Amino acid sequence: MATADHRLRVTDRHFGDHPVDMDMDALLGRPPRMTREAAHLPSPGIAFDPTAVELKDAAYRVLRLPAVADKTFLISIGDRSVGGLTARDQMVGPWQVPVSDVAVTTMGYQTNLGEAFAMGERTPLAILNAPASGRMAVGEALTNIAAARIAGLGDVKLSANWMAAAGSPGEDACLFDTVRAVSDLCQQIGVSIPVGKDSLSMRTAWEDDGLKKQVVSPLSLVVTAFSPVSDARQTLTPQLRLDAGETDLLLIDLGAGRNRLGGSALVQVFNATGSEAPDVDDPEKLAAFFGAVQQLASDNRLLAYHDRSDGGLFATIAEMAFAAHCGVSVDMDGLCYDPLTNDVDGAEKKPNLLGGP
């Protein structure tokens, strides 16, 4: 063990002595300390006006964005079931739509125990708020893996893949803040990160006709969540069930109605960034959501499940409808409620709200 007086000591209980008892300086030497000066830079932003967006045009643009669009061309180039232990791959339902939230494999041919894997990343958010992008990457990984039957959130482990342009102005500060933010979040919800890697040279420079040019990648954290699964057969998918009679499709809004569009697919397709990035505002609510989904799934109260990620609520509903080959009726009144006017869609205003006639 390493002691408080900076010594490494190994105890042999059989002989009652210390075969190793040495100063840590003798083991590690005195390597030079690395110091970096990090300064924060203001976040660049391109304003986005949603009132100028035409709904049909926005829908087609979002569905064509590579982060949202069909990934069959990537998925189908490899055998997804080699080995015979794949319980849940990307393709969902009889029409094989690639919308699965989680991958699940079994631990053997004679057992239903398995392992689940899911990913999360929110790189575009780092342009506006780097710590928020890290927290959202963790949140996406957890809301994805929640589709599998997991005994508890503490069983989930994370792998963190960090990519940054270390040394570029502002990037060291973003990296430091994000690492601390992700560490704090994981401690609050009881999830560990036992493994990960990094690449800190995410920039390139060249000369063109005597002009020096440079491209710097924004901070990127890719989170992979993995966990043992109690029953691989009970994995939920986004496929809507048409054989279960009358059912309800519920939105669990962890964003508490703030609907922050910064860095979203919608602003990207209109060449903007927005101004306010979404964030994991309440870690306890995220942990409670995970537990609630697992409990409801255990009680057979959930027929389908899908996380809200790239593309927002519209893309989420569209993917669930595609997987089931059906239409969906959506009641949006609750999302459009204006508490200041006590009105659902904002069309009726209280005449005396602001002291007017």
Steps between C-alpha positions, in 0.01 A plus 500: 500500500601864460527673835449860601877547545555427129624144535399184312465212744412133431411289806558123514257362756660155498847617602383816672738730320510758220678362192448837333536823695633781289467871447275595208765742374738207452235319296373786289793734505433869474340557160460864401155640567303605195330836529255655259346843496136476397274793422132501419383656175149628429281244326437582135138482398278546197149610589206280405144626457254207515207722403645528149506122452242325281400170663514273195833641386647454850375140516664402172825676587527333841428153362773550239764605754762220514474479879126427468464329161482126432828320581421178310785565257743476792330223694441256216865483389576259784347185648314609813429148629834323456561269795129450570494696826342823371167557674434858387662671203426832330214375280156510665172338399384307192607786272850506654526872572837593662368684806603285797623689807718221638698195393459181704694173483444184702768342718448154353274276295317356801428819698295819475759701694678752283687824463374833369691775320389853407667825398452870550665810356408867471798660329309791334400627845866554593513803273257674738555322831770234530404370848139465389612295200680258733206464735262453208724228354472310827125565509451371146699184568289427809164574339603270212610207715186534714318301229675184627402314817760614753475432872610848603680812386802401707555203267567735210864585426621763255790528258601858419666581167631858516602696192626857516741744338722548804710813481257692280359820653215423735505123446703408809253688719208325329664161554570567869147626567340207319707233674406649835132530400480137387679382814259692723197365312615139520567531873154645555319217320730219615648398164873435453733546200757219535641530149551751223750657263581836349629669189614856568624605156168563326616779271666536164686787332622561146602771256302595192656754261715631782208533741509301824176320575389292796201289600442428868252234607270585790538300818340158454410241762366165380356298788445124474279349770511127571324283757399143579142419399269282707289385202600578141150407380341794680686774314262779395508636144350809332252284305145604588276204585187483286367183666461639852168682462476867593834630628657833591828649383651707783775761491722510810660841470821511705557851366201627700344677201796729430536373141852638455599481133868591518708252299193296403441331166243767417738795533774309316289449188440875489874582536469636853609403850233653718582662831408266789609137512299228676649359817453243775358747750390246761718186535259350753219524247713314244570221749132485600399479134729203446357322803141575398551358150651182642216459750228558240670258261524240777126542563426454127352850479716615208443377144755718320773746588713757319730773623477857373836580346609624156203645315297575810146389576392507135770257387436279804130460416576456131748219571252320724234528231741377231589195710133407540387602148220707647380853555502682834255747652682746725339733754735798522282721721703428812820610326351828382353609833585859591483548879504880467181505299346181642450400139591193300609636165547867576223609262282639778657768716366634823414864421604621845823297526728801462253760621371572149142589409 
